[in-house]
Amino acid sequence: MGLIVPKLSSALVVLDEHFYQKSQNILCPLNWWRFGDHLAAHFDKFTLFVPMSDGPCPGNAQPVNVKHLKICGRFFFQQNEDYYCRIWTRRRQLLAAAGEIFSEHELIILRTPSPVALLLARLAWNMDKPTMLFVAGNILTATSYADARGLKAKVARLFARRLRRMELTIARQSKMVAAWGEELLPIFRRVNPQTILAAAPIISEEHICERQDTCGHPTVRIVRVARILPNKGLEYLLKAVAELRRRGRDVKLDVAGGEDETAYKEGLLALTRQLGIAEHVKFHGQVEFGPVLFDLYRHADIHVVSSVSEGLPRCIVEGRAFGLPTIATNVGGIPTVVKHQKDGILISPRNSEQIVEAVERIIDDCSLRQKIIQEGYKLARLESVEFQAARLAGLMAKALGGQPLGEAANDLHLL
């Protein structure tokens, strides 16, 4: 887009996504590094400090190919409880490794939620290194135990509150806070007025595939791209598909995403059989960012985001880039990027009937459907990885210079 952003010096991101070293290759099952590589283009030096394992890696791990950033490993842990069990014997080693690599960078960025963030933030402060905080989502609502009962759920909620207190402690002493979700802005602005709204898409301008319309065939294909987790609300989408078919709508559903909880996935499969829609729903499993995923978007007619809790899901801008009208729940950071009846349709979470009504409206109202598609294309360009990385780098430069961040702090579409 020809965006001009001042070149920054050096930064390191403490990131808790798992990486795996295999011979000369590094693999990762998640995707933040893709956004990080575009952000790194605005720095002279940019490093990810990540848990690194040389052991078995999950089947959905993909090669990490970067142009601008460096990846440095630290001790590996699978879950938060694993971290707390191992930190007592690894603390000195972790702090020594962190101190050495921190000394090579001018800015330390802590990405949360993360159990290690406060420990390493304090190390940075002791070294007189400025910090920034990237809050990737709302830990209090993202846990699958947010509304559950029982001892395990209670412990999970207590742990989530502990992580939130850690985030606020870091925010108070940081040059800037970047929050992935509008609902987080008032929480963090209470302790740091230099808090901005941020997004980390991985879709590029070169991926945008324009079409004028969808729903032009007798069968309407709905796509859902998400990990198979309880907070993604897939059971409500399945019930909506069953009701749509009962009403005579020839709809099919494609679900793309790896599973973290086998019991939940099995429950969803059982539900498709119970509802009589098993032959009309396909679970594709983990689909990597690339041609196969793009084909799913390209052959779909409607994109439904059925989550009961969310941060700022990347799939929204991905769907828009492929010309899909979006239906999404009014949770987390979603209302930040979806405006009702302008560039999508917002619905309540846990509400199959509203999904049904929104899908029928998209199918039947050609002018609304085409309006949403065209508005989506406009936003896809402003929500591309190139634009958002440049926007974030520009705001970081201002914050490091002590400048107020202004209206761009609230609007993902302003530099």
C-alpha positions as CSV (number, residue, x, y, z in Angstrom):
1,M,0.0,0.0,0.0
2,G,3.1,2.3,-0.1
3,L,2.9,3.0,3.7
4,I,5.9,4.9,5.1
5,V,6.7,4.1,8.7
6,P,9.9,5.2,10.5
7,K,12.4,2.3,10.8
8,L,12.8,1.3,14.4
9,S,15.9,-0.1,16.1
10,S,15.6,-3.5,17.8
11,A,12.9,-5.4,19.6
12,L,12.4,-8.8,21.2
13,V,9.0,-10.5,21.6
14,V,8.5,-12.9,24.5
15,L,6.0,-15.3,22.8
16,D,4.5,-18.4,24.4
17,E,3.6,-20.3,21.2
18,H,5.4,-23.6,20.9
19,F,8.2,-24.1,18.3
20,Y,10.0,-27.3,17.4
21,Q,13.5,-27.7,16.1
22,K,13.9,-30.5,13.5
23,S,17.3,-30.8,12.0
24,Q,17.8,-27.4,10.2
25,N,14.1,-26.6,10.2
26,I,11.8,-24.9,12.7
27,L,8.1,-25.8,12.9
28,C,5.2,-24.2,14.7
29,P,1.5,-25.3,14.8
30,L,0.3,-21.6,15.2
31,N,0.6,-18.5,13.1
32,W,1.6,-15.4,15.0
33,W,5.1,-15.6,13.6
34,R,3.7,-14.7,10.2
35,F,2.4,-11.4,11.4
36,G,5.6,-11.0,13.5
37,D,7.7,-11.3,10.3
38,H,5.8,-8.4,8.7
39,L,6.2,-6.4,11.8
40,A,9.9,-7.2,11.9
41,A,10.3,-5.5,8.5
42,H,9.9,-2.2,10.3
43,F,12.8,-2.9,12.6
44,D,16.6,-3.2,12.1
45,K,16.5,-6.3,14.4
46,F,13.6,-8.3,15.6
47,T,13.6,-11.6,17.6
48,L,11.0,-14.0,18.9
49,F,12.0,-15.6,22.3
50,V,9.9,-18.8,22.3
51,P,9.6,-22.2,24.0
52,M,11.6,-24.5,21.8
53,S,11.6,-28.3,21.8
54,D,13.6,-30.9,19.9
55,G,11.1,-33.6,20.8
56,P,8.0,-34.9,18.9
57,C,5.9,-32.1,17.3
58,P,2.2,-32.1,16.6
59,G,1.0,-33.2,13.2
60,N,-0.3,-29.7,12.4
61,A,3.1,-28.0,12.9
62,Q,4.2,-26.3,9.8
63,P,7.6,-25.0,8.6
64,V,8.5,-21.5,9.8
65,N,9.8,-19.5,6.8
66,V,10.8,-15.9,7.7
67,K,12.4,-13.1,5.9
68,H,13.0,-10.4,8.6
69,L,13.0,-12.0,12.1
70,K,15.1,-14.3,14.2
71,I,13.8,-17.1,16.4
72,C,15.6,-17.9,19.7
73,G,14.5,-20.8,21.9
74,R,14.1,-21.1,25.7
75,F,13.0,-23.9,27.9
76,F,9.9,-25.7,26.7
77,F,6.6,-26.3,28.6
78,Q,3.4,-27.8,27.2
79,Q,0.7,-26.3,29.5
80,N,0.7,-23.5,32.2
81,E,0.8,-26.1,35.0
82,D,3.9,-27.7,33.4
83,Y,5.6,-24.3,33.4
84,Y,4.9,-23.8,37.2
85,C,6.2,-27.4,37.9
86,R,9.4,-26.8,36.0
87,I,10.2,-23.1,36.6
88,W,11.7,-23.9,40.1
89,T,14.5,-25.9,38.5
90,R,14.8,-23.8,35.3
91,R,14.4,-20.3,36.7
92,R,18.1,-19.4,36.9
93,Q,18.7,-20.9,33.4
94,L,15.8,-19.0,32.0
95,L,16.8,-15.7,33.5
96,A,20.4,-16.1,32.3
97,A,19.3,-16.9,28.7
98,A,16.9,-14.0,28.8
99,G,19.4,-11.6,30.2
100,E,21.9,-12.4,27.5
101,I,19.4,-11.9,24.6
102,F,17.7,-8.9,26.2
103,S,21.0,-7.1,26.3
104,E,21.1,-7.2,22.5
105,H,17.7,-5.5,22.1
106,E,16.4,-2.0,23.0
107,L,12.7,-2.9,23.4
108,I,11.2,-5.9,25.1
109,I,7.6,-6.9,24.2
110,L,5.6,-9.3,26.4
111,R,2.8,-11.1,24.6
112,T,0.1,-12.4,27.0
113,P,-1.6,-14.3,28.4
114,S,1.6,-16.0,29.5
115,P,2.8,-17.3,32.9
116,V,6.4,-16.2,32.1
117,A,5.6,-12.6,31.2
118,L,5.9,-10.9,34.5
119,L,9.1,-12.7,35.5
120,L,10.7,-11.5,32.2
121,A,9.2,-8.0,32.4
122,R,10.9,-7.5,35.8
123,L,14.2,-8.7,34.3
124,A,13.8,-6.1,31.5
125,W,13.0,-3.3,34.0
126,N,16.1,-4.3,36.1
127,M,18.1,-3.9,32.9
128,D,16.5,-0.5,32.2
129,K,14.9,-1.9,29.1
130,P,11.5,-0.3,28.0
131,T,8.7,-2.8,27.6
132,M,5.5,-3.0,25.7
133,L,2.6,-5.3,26.3
134,F,0.7,-7.2,23.6
135,V,-2.6,-8.6,25.0
136,A,-3.7,-11.3,22.6
137,G,-7.1,-11.9,24.1
138,N,-9.3,-11.7,27.2
139,I,-8.0,-14.4,29.5
140,L,-11.1,-14.1,31.8
141,T,-13.5,-15.1,29.0
142,A,-11.3,-17.2,26.8
143,T,-10.9,-20.1,29.2
144,S,-13.3,-23.0,28.4
145,Y,-14.1,-23.1,32.1
146,A,-15.4,-19.5,32.2
147,D,-19.0,-20.6,32.9
148,A,-18.4,-24.2,34.1
149,R,-18.7,-25.6,37.6
150,G,-16.5,-27.8,39.7
151,L,-13.1,-27.7,41.3
152,K,-11.2,-27.8,38.0
153,A,-13.2,-24.9,36.6
154,K,-12.7,-22.9,39.8
155,V,-9.0,-23.4,39.7
156,A,-8.9,-22.4,36.0
157,R,-10.8,-19.1,36.8
158,L,-8.5,-18.4,39.7
159,F,-5.5,-18.9,37.4
160,A,-7.0,-16.6,34.8
161,R,-7.5,-13.9,37.3
162,R,-3.9,-14.2,38.4
163,L,-2.8,-13.8,34.8
164,R,-4.9,-10.7,34.5
165,R,-3.3,-9.2,37.5
166,M,0.1,-9.9,36.0
167,E,-0.9,-8.3,32.7
168,L,-2.0,-5.1,34.6
169,T,1.2,-5.0,36.5
170,I,3.2,-5.1,33.2
171,A,0.8,-2.6,31.6
172,R,1.4,0.0,34.3
173,Q,5.2,0.2,33.6
174,S,5.1,-0.2,29.8
175,K,5.5,2.4,27.1
176,M,2.4,1.1,25.3
177,V,-0.3,-1.6,25.5
178,A,-1.7,-3.2,22.3
179,A,-5.0,-5.0,23.0
180,W,-6.5,-7.5,20.6
181,G,-10.2,-6.7,21.3
182,E,-12.2,-3.6,22.0
183,E,-13.5,-4.9,25.3
184,L,-9.9,-4.8,26.7
185,L,-9.4,-1.1,26.0
186,P,-11.1,0.3,29.1
187,I,-9.5,-2.4,31.3
188,F,-6.0,-1.5,30.3
189,R,-6.5,2.3,29.8
190,R,-7.3,2.6,33.4
191,V,-3.6,1.8,34.2
192,N,-2.0,2.9,30.9
193,P,-3.6,5.6,28.7
194,Q,-1.2,4.6,25.9
195,T,-3.4,1.6,25.1
196,I,-4.3,0.9,21.5
197,L,-6.5,-1.5,19.6
198,A,-4.5,-4.0,17.5
199,A,-5.0,-6.8,15.1
200,A,-2.6,-9.5,13.8
201,P,-3.9,-10.8,10.5
202,I,-1.9,-13.1,8.3
203,I,-3.8,-12.6,5.1
204,S,-1.9,-10.5,2.6
205,E,-3.1,-8.2,-0.1
206,E,-1.9,-10.7,-2.7
207,H,-4.4,-13.2,-1.4
208,I,-7.4,-11.1,-2.1
209,C,-9.7,-12.9,-4.6
210,E,-12.5,-10.7,-5.8
211,R,-16.0,-11.9,-6.9
212,Q,-19.2,-10.0,-7.2
213,D,-21.6,-12.4,-5.4
214,T,-22.1,-15.8,-3.7
215,C,-25.1,-18.1,-3.1
216,G,-25.6,-18.5,-6.9
217,H,-25.9,-22.3,-6.8
218,P,-28.7,-24.5,-5.5
219,T,-26.5,-25.7,-2.6
220,V,-25.2,-23.0,-0.3
221,R,-21.9,-23.8,1.4
222,I,-21.2,-22.4,4.9
223,V,-17.6,-22.4,6.1
224,R,-16.4,-22.3,9.7
225,V,-12.6,-21.9,10.3
226,A,-11.6,-22.5,13.9
227,R,-9.9,-24.9,16.2
228,I,-12.4,-27.5,17.6
229,L,-12.8,-26.0,21.1
230,P,-15.9,-25.4,23.2
231,N,-15.6,-21.6,23.0
232,K,-16.0,-21.8,19.2
233,G,-19.8,-22.6,19.6
234,L,-19.8,-25.3,16.9
235,E,-22.8,-27.1,18.4
236,Y,-25.0,-24.0,17.8
237,L,-23.9,-23.9,14.2
238,L,-24.7,-27.6,13.7
239,K,-28.2,-27.1,15.2
240,A,-28.7,-24.2,12.8
241,V,-27.7,-26.3,9.8
242,A,-30.2,-28.9,10.9
243,E,-33.0,-26.3,11.2
244,L,-32.1,-24.7,7.8
245,R,-32.3,-28.1,6.1
246,R,-35.6,-28.8,7.9
247,R,-36.9,-25.6,6.3
248,G,-35.9,-26.8,2.9
249,R,-32.6,-24.9,2.5
250,D,-30.0,-27.0,0.8
251,V,-27.0,-26.0,2.9
252,K,-23.8,-27.8,3.7
253,L,-21.1,-27.0,6.3
254,D,-17.3,-27.2,6.0
255,V,-15.4,-27.0,9.3
256,A,-11.6,-26.5,9.1
257,G,-9.6,-26.7,12.3
258,G,-7.5,-29.0,14.4
259,E,-8.9,-30.5,17.6
260,D,-7.5,-29.8,21.1
261,E,-10.2,-31.7,23.0
262,T,-11.1,-35.1,21.6
263,A,-14.2,-35.5,23.7
264,Y,-15.6,-32.3,22.4
265,K,-15.0,-33.3,18.8
266,E,-16.6,-36.7,19.4
267,G,-19.6,-35.0,20.9
268,L,-20.0,-32.8,17.8
269,L,-19.8,-35.9,15.5
270,A,-22.5,-37.6,17.7
271,L,-24.6,-34.4,17.4
272,T,-24.4,-34.5,13.6
273,R,-25.8,-38.0,13.6
274,Q,-28.4,-37.2,16.2
275,L,-29.6,-34.2,14.0
276,G,-29.5,-36.3,10.8
277,I,-27.0,-34.0,9.1
278,A,-23.8,-36.1,9.2
279,E,-23.7,-36.4,5.4
280,H,-24.0,-32.6,5.0
281,V,-21.2,-31.6,7.5
282,K,-17.5,-32.2,6.8
283,F,-14.8,-31.8,9.4
284,H,-11.6,-31.3,7.4
285,G,-9.3,-31.3,10.4
286,Q,-6.3,-29.0,10.6
287,V,-6.0,-27.1,7.3
288,E,-2.8,-25.1,7.0
289,F,-2.8,-21.5,5.9
290,G,-2.3,-21.9,2.2
291,P,-3.9,-23.2,-1.0
292,V,-6.2,-25.8,0.6
293,L,-7.6,-23.3,3.1
294,F,-8.0,-20.7,0.3
295,D,-10.0,-23.2,-1.8
296,L,-12.4,-23.8,1.1
297,Y,-13.0,-20.0,1.3
298,R,-13.2,-19.7,-2.4
299,H,-15.9,-22.4,-2.8
300,A,-17.9,-21.2,0.2
301,D,-20.9,-18.9,0.0
302,I,-21.3,-17.7,3.7
303,H,-18.8,-17.4,6.5
304,V,-20.2,-18.0,10.0
305,V,-18.2,-17.2,13.2
306,S,-20.2,-18.9,15.9
307,S,-17.9,-18.3,18.9
308,V,-19.2,-17.9,22.5
309,S,-16.0,-16.1,23.4
310,E,-13.2,-14.7,21.2
311,G,-10.4,-12.3,20.9
312,L,-10.1,-10.8,17.4
313,P,-10.3,-13.9,15.0
314,R,-8.1,-13.8,11.9
315,C,-10.7,-15.8,10.0
316,I,-12.9,-12.7,9.6
317,V,-10.5,-10.8,7.4
318,E,-9.6,-14.1,5.6
319,G,-13.2,-14.7,4.7
320,R,-13.6,-11.1,3.5
321,A,-10.5,-11.4,1.3
322,F,-12.3,-14.2,-0.5
323,G,-15.6,-12.4,-0.9
324,L,-17.6,-14.1,1.8
325,P,-20.5,-12.4,3.6
326,T,-19.8,-12.7,7.3
327,I,-22.2,-13.7,10.1
328,A,-20.5,-13.4,13.5
329,T,-21.4,-13.4,17.2
330,N,-21.3,-10.2,19.1
331,V,-18.5,-11.2,21.5
332,G,-14.9,-10.2,22.4
333,G,-13.2,-8.1,19.7
334,I,-15.6,-9.1,16.9
335,P,-17.8,-6.0,17.1
336,T,-14.6,-4.0,16.6
337,V,-14.3,-5.3,13.0
338,V,-17.9,-6.2,12.1
339,K,-20.5,-3.5,11.8
340,H,-24.1,-4.9,11.8
341,Q,-25.7,-4.8,8.3
342,K,-22.8,-2.8,6.8
343,D,-20.0,-5.3,6.5
344,G,-21.6,-8.3,8.2
345,I,-24.4,-9.5,10.4
346,L,-23.9,-9.6,14.2
347,I,-25.8,-12.2,16.2
348,S,-26.0,-13.2,19.9
349,P,-23.8,-16.1,21.0
350,R,-25.3,-19.5,21.9
351,N,-28.3,-18.8,19.6
352,S,-28.9,-21.2,16.8
353,E,-32.1,-19.5,15.7
354,Q,-30.3,-16.2,15.1
355,I,-27.8,-18.1,12.9
356,V,-30.7,-19.5,10.9
357,E,-32.3,-16.1,10.5
358,A,-29.0,-14.5,9.4
359,V,-28.2,-17.3,6.9
360,E,-31.7,-17.0,5.4
361,R,-31.3,-13.3,5.1
362,I,-28.0,-13.5,3.4
363,I,-29.4,-16.1,0.9
364,D,-32.6,-14.1,0.2
365,D,-31.4,-10.5,0.3
366,C,-29.2,-10.1,-2.8
367,S,-28.6,-6.4,-2.3
368,L,-27.5,-6.8,1.4
369,R,-25.3,-9.7,0.5
370,Q,-23.5,-7.9,-2.3
371,K,-23.1,-4.8,-0.1
372,I,-21.5,-6.8,2.7
373,I,-19.2,-8.5,0.1
374,Q,-18.0,-5.2,-1.3
375,E,-17.6,-3.5,2.1
376,G,-15.7,-6.6,3.1
377,Y,-13.2,-6.2,0.3
378,K,-12.5,-2.6,1.3
379,L,-11.9,-3.7,4.9
380,A,-9.7,-6.7,3.8
381,R,-7.2,-4.3,2.3
382,L,-7.1,-2.2,5.5
383,E,-7.0,-5.3,7.7
384,S,-4.2,-7.0,5.6
385,V,-1.0,-8.1,7.4
386,E,0.9,-5.3,5.5
387,F,-1.4,-2.5,6.7
388,Q,-1.8,-3.7,10.3
389,A,2.0,-4.3,10.7
390,A,2.7,-0.9,9.4
391,R,0.0,0.7,11.7
392,L,1.3,-1.1,14.8
393,A,5.0,-0.2,14.0
394,G,4.0,3.5,13.5
395,L,2.2,3.6,16.9
396,M,5.1,1.9,18.6
397,A,7.4,4.5,17.3
398,K,5.2,7.3,18.6
399,A,4.9,5.6,22.0
400,L,8.6,5.2,22.3
401,G,9.0,8.9,21.5
402,G,6.6,9.8,24.2
403,Q,3.9,11.1,21.8
404,P,0.2,10.7,22.5
405,L,-1.3,8.1,20.2
406,G,-4.5,10.0,19.2
407,E,-7.5,8.6,17.3
408,A,-5.4,6.0,15.5
409,A,-5.3,4.2,18.8
410,N,-9.0,3.3,18.6
411,D,-9.4,2.7,14.8
412,L,-7.8,-0.3,13.1
413,H,-8.1,1.5,9.8
414,L,-6.1,4.6,10.7
415,L,-2.3,5.0,10.7
